[in-house]
Amino acid sequence: MNRRNFINKGLAITAAFGLKEVLLTGTAEAKPIVRKNRIGIQLYSIKDSLPNDFRGSLQKLADIGYTRVEAYGFDSRLFLGKSLKEVQNVLDGMGMQLSGTHCGTGLLPADTQAEEWDYWRRSIGEMQAAGGRHLVQSFLPAAKTVDELKRVAEQYNKIGDLCKRGGVKFGYHNHHAEFKVVEGEVILDVLLQNTDPKLVFFQLDLGHAVNGGGDILSCLQKYPKRFLSWHASDFKKGQGYTEVGKGDVPYDELFKLAKSYGLEDLTVEQETDGDVYASCKIDYDYLAKYSWTKVGK
């Protein structure tokens, strides 16, 4: 089951983001833990081991060096049976912070039910309680025309307004399909052009963009300061997804301009088979060489 289907199935049944550089372990006697880098990871990367050994799986990520994590498939109440605050309580002693979560409901281009907005209000409250800063819509509702895409963008603006008033940022995460053309227009362009930059940020998944045929550098130049978050993944044309730095994503060029592009958040997402923790370490070690990933840069 691919990531989009996994998230959609789960949901059917149910940017700087201001992250602190010094965390407390959660006990009165604990000494502050100094954040050493700005490299986060999407927990979907370890979806197979996380449900079976929640604490141990997270500790392996902390041991690699990751300082932030992003949850997935949040149903507005629980993530793998835990509230977001409970998740943060586990992370506290590991020197890691919950930056946000991927989530989303069945928002459609047609009439939207009241429970959809209740979902976002609950999610905002849960994220506030955990000390995280962003909620990210991680899939695109069905839309077959440009008018329907504009309707989706209008809904995103409403969600973004709810989030802003609740002290949380709302974002949209792409997959490869957003680079397809509908009625002569690229789907991602329609979403970018019809959402309010003050209300909606975009989380650019770099590997998915390459897979979809997108020109990452041109996209960032065309829409400056819109992609506040990057998902660090990689894709090798003709071969598939791979570890960061081994595919066709132009990381050297990207990090030369990361600051001017407005990058605030960097989150690894690993979607390969095999020893996922070994791959996550390869990802981390590769990204750690760039000055942007250092605290204060």
C-alpha positions as a printed Julia matrix, in Angstrom:
297×3 Matrix{Float64}:
   0.0    0.0     0.0
   1.5    3.34   -1.01
   1.65   6.32    1.31
  -1.3    8.18   -0.16
  -3.58   5.15   -0.01
  -2.42   4.43    3.54
  -3.33   7.94    4.67
  -6.6    8.07    2.75
  -7.71   4.74    4.21
  -6.91   5.84    7.72
  -8.71   9.13    7.29
 -11.74   7.53    5.79
 -12.4    5.77    9.06
 -11.92   8.48   11.23
   7.39  26.7     8.24
  10.61  29.31   11.04
   7.96  27.33   12.84
   9.3   28.81   16.01
  10.91  25.61   17.26
  12.94  26.12   20.4
  16.63  25.48   20.21
  16.71  24.39   23.85
  14.34  21.69   25.08
  13.62  20.42   28.58
  13.42  16.72   29.22
  10.17  17.11   31.11
  11.46  16.59   34.67
  12.23  19.25   37.24
  15.77  17.96   37.71
  16.58  17.62   34.02
  19.21  19.76   32.38
  18.32  21.55   29.16
  19.1   19.69   25.96
  20.77  21.87   23.37
  19.43  21.44   19.86
  22.36  20.69   17.55
  20.71  20.82   14.14
  17.54  21.6    12.2
  16.98  18.2    10.6
  13.58  16.6    11.16
  12.01  13.36    9.97
   8.52  12.29    8.94
   7.57   9.3    11.09
   5.92   7.58    8.14
   9.51   6.65    7.29
   9.42   4.13   10.15
   5.74   3.17    9.9
   6.5   -0.55   10.11
   8.36  -0.5    13.43
   6.8    2.51   15.17
   3.44   0.93   16.15
   5.19  -2.11   17.68
   7.93  -0.27   19.58
   6.98   3.38   19.86
   9.63   4.55   22.3
  12.42   2.35   20.95
  11.8    3.4    17.35
  11.9    7.08   18.26
  15.08   6.58   20.28
  16.79   5.13   17.21
  16.0    8.37   15.34
  17.31  10.45   18.22
  20.49   8.36   18.3
  21.05   9.13   14.61
  20.81  12.84   15.42
  17.33  13.95   14.37
  15.93  16.72   16.56
  12.36  17.02   15.26
   9.67  14.6    14.13
   6.51  15.0    12.09
   3.56  12.66   12.66
   1.25  11.26    9.97
  -2.37  10.24    9.53
  -3.55  12.24   12.56
  -7.31  11.82   13.06
  -7.73  15.05   15.11
  -7.59  13.12   18.38
  -4.92  10.44   18.34
  -1.73   9.36   16.59
  -1.15   5.61   17.01
  -3.32   5.63   20.09
  -1.65   8.63   21.72
  -2.56  12.29   21.92
  -0.02  14.64   20.4
   0.82  15.87   23.89
   1.55  12.29   24.96
   3.79  11.92   21.92
   5.69  15.05   22.94
   6.05  13.72   26.47
   7.88  10.7    25.03
  10.05  12.93   22.83
  11.02  15.25   25.69
  13.56  12.9    27.2
  15.13  12.27   23.78
  15.84  15.9    22.96
  13.33  15.91   20.12
  10.34  18.12   19.32
   7.08  17.33   17.53
   7.12  19.93   14.76
   3.7   19.08   13.39
   1.68  16.39   11.7
   0.29  15.35    8.37
  -3.46  15.16    8.5
  -6.5   15.96    6.43
 -10.14  15.13    5.92
 -12.25  14.28    2.92
 -12.63  17.88    1.81
 -14.33  17.85   -1.58
 -14.92  20.46   -4.28
 -18.66  20.22   -3.54
 -20.43  21.07   -0.27
 -18.27  20.62    2.8
 -19.91  19.22    5.92
 -19.67  20.95    9.29
 -17.74  18.01   10.75
 -14.87  18.79    8.4
 -14.35  22.14   10.12
 -14.78  20.54   13.55
 -11.94  18.21   12.59
  -9.61  21.14   12.04
 -10.68  22.92   15.23
  -9.91  19.8    17.25
  -6.59  19.34   15.46
  -5.57  22.91   16.21
  -6.29  22.4    19.9
  -4.34  19.14   19.99
  -1.36  20.72   18.24
  -1.38  23.69   20.61
  -1.38  21.34   23.62
   1.64  19.48   22.24
   3.62  22.64   21.46
   3.84  21.86   17.73
   3.42  24.46   15.07
   2.02  23.06   11.83
  -0.82  21.01   10.41
  -0.27  19.76    6.87
  -2.89  18.51    4.43
  -1.14  15.5     2.93
  -3.37  14.55    0.02
  -5.45  16.29   -2.63
  -9.22  15.75   -2.65
 -10.71  14.65   -5.95
 -10.81  17.54   -8.4
 -11.22  17.09  -12.14
 -11.49  20.7   -13.3
  -9.72  23.99  -12.61
 -12.89  25.32  -10.97
 -12.88  22.36   -8.59
  -9.21  22.95   -7.79
 -10.03  26.58   -7.03
 -12.76  25.37   -4.7
 -10.19  23.21   -2.89
  -7.87  26.22   -2.64
 -10.74  28.24   -1.14
 -11.22  25.53    1.48
  -7.49  25.62    2.24
  -7.7   29.36    2.82
 -10.52  28.79    5.32
  -8.51  26.12    7.13
  -5.48  28.4     7.09
  -7.51  31.18    8.67
  -8.71  28.84   11.42
  -5.13  27.74   12.04
  -3.74  31.26   12.08
  -6.31  32.36   14.64
  -5.39  29.32   16.7
  -1.65  29.97   16.6
  -0.85  27.13   14.18
   0.32  27.19   10.56
  -1.53  25.28    7.83
   0.33  23.79    4.89
  -0.12  21.55    1.86
   2.21  18.66    0.98
   2.53  17.56   -2.64
   2.95  14.15   -4.2
   3.85  13.55   -7.85
   0.31  13.96   -9.24
   0.26  17.7    -8.51
   2.53  18.24  -11.51
  -0.08  16.89  -13.91
  -2.07  19.24  -16.13
  -5.81  19.87  -15.79
  -7.51  21.96  -18.46
  -4.14  23.31  -19.56
  -2.94  24.27  -16.07
  -0.54  22.51  -13.72
  -2.42  21.42  -10.6
   0.21  22.78   -8.2
   0.18  26.15   -9.97
  -3.58  26.44   -9.49
  -3.27  25.7    -5.77
  -0.42  28.16   -5.3
  -2.1   30.93   -7.25
  -5.41  30.61   -5.43
  -4.25  30.29   -1.83
  -3.35  33.22    0.41
   0.38  33.22    1.31
  -0.56  34.6     4.73
  -2.76  31.59    5.41
  -1.3   28.63    3.51
   2.31  27.51    3.15
   3.48  24.66    0.93
   5.64  21.71    1.93
   7.55  20.73   -1.19
   8.37  17.03   -1.35
  11.51  17.07   -3.45
  11.57  13.4    -4.47
   7.9   13.39   -5.43
   8.47  16.56   -7.47
  11.2   14.87   -9.51
   9.01  11.79   -9.94
   6.2   14.01  -11.21
   8.45  15.73  -13.73
   8.58  19.02  -11.86
  11.44  21.5   -12.17
  12.19  22.15   -8.5
  14.46  25.15   -8.94
  12.09  26.88  -11.35
   9.18  26.18   -9.04
  10.93  27.76   -6.07
  11.98  30.77   -8.15
   8.46  31.23   -9.51
   6.9   31.15   -6.04
   9.4   32.67   -3.6
   8.65  32.32    0.11
   5.74  29.92   -0.53
   7.62  26.67    0.12
   8.54  27.24    3.76
   9.04  23.53    4.31
  10.88  20.9     2.28
  10.48  17.16    2.52
  13.96  15.84    1.92
  13.43  12.74   -0.19
  15.06  11.6    -3.41
  14.07   9.92   -6.65
  16.27   8.45   -9.38
  14.57   8.57  -12.74
  14.17   5.1   -14.16
  14.92   3.48  -10.81
  12.62   4.88   -8.14
  12.98   6.34   -4.66
  16.36   6.22   -2.99
  18.33   7.73   -0.11
  18.84  11.48   -0.03
  21.75  12.51   -2.24
  21.61   9.41   -4.46
  18.89  10.55   -6.84
  18.11  13.45   -9.16
  17.12  16.1    -6.61
  19.67  18.96   -7.03
  20.48  19.35   -3.33
  23.71  21.33   -3.82
  21.91  23.99   -5.86
  18.93  24.0    -3.51
  20.92  24.63   -0.35
  22.91  27.43   -1.94
  19.63  29.34   -2.13
  17.69  27.79    0.76
  17.72  30.94    2.85
  16.66  33.22    0.02
  13.91  30.75   -0.94
  12.51  31.17    2.57
  13.19  27.64    3.85
  12.19  27.31    7.51
  11.66  23.59    7.99
  13.49  20.51    6.67
  11.97  17.06    7.15
  13.36  13.79    5.82
  10.97  11.24    4.36
  12.44   7.86    3.48
  10.39   5.6     1.21
  12.73   2.75    0.34
  12.73  -0.93    1.29
  15.4   -2.64    3.37
  17.03  -1.39    6.55
  15.12   1.87    6.99
  17.24   3.09    9.92
  20.41   2.64    7.88
  18.78   4.68    5.12
  17.65   7.34    7.6
  21.24   7.65    8.81
  22.46   8.06    5.23
  19.85  10.81    4.78
  20.87  12.56    7.99
  24.61  12.37    7.32
  24.14  13.75    3.81
  22.01  16.71    4.92
  24.22  17.52    7.92
  26.99  18.72    5.6
  24.94  21.77    4.56
  25.36  24.89    6.68
  21.61  25.63    6.64
  20.99  22.58    8.83
  23.16  23.99   11.63
  21.38  25.88   14.4
  21.67  29.63   13.92
  22.49  29.44   10.2
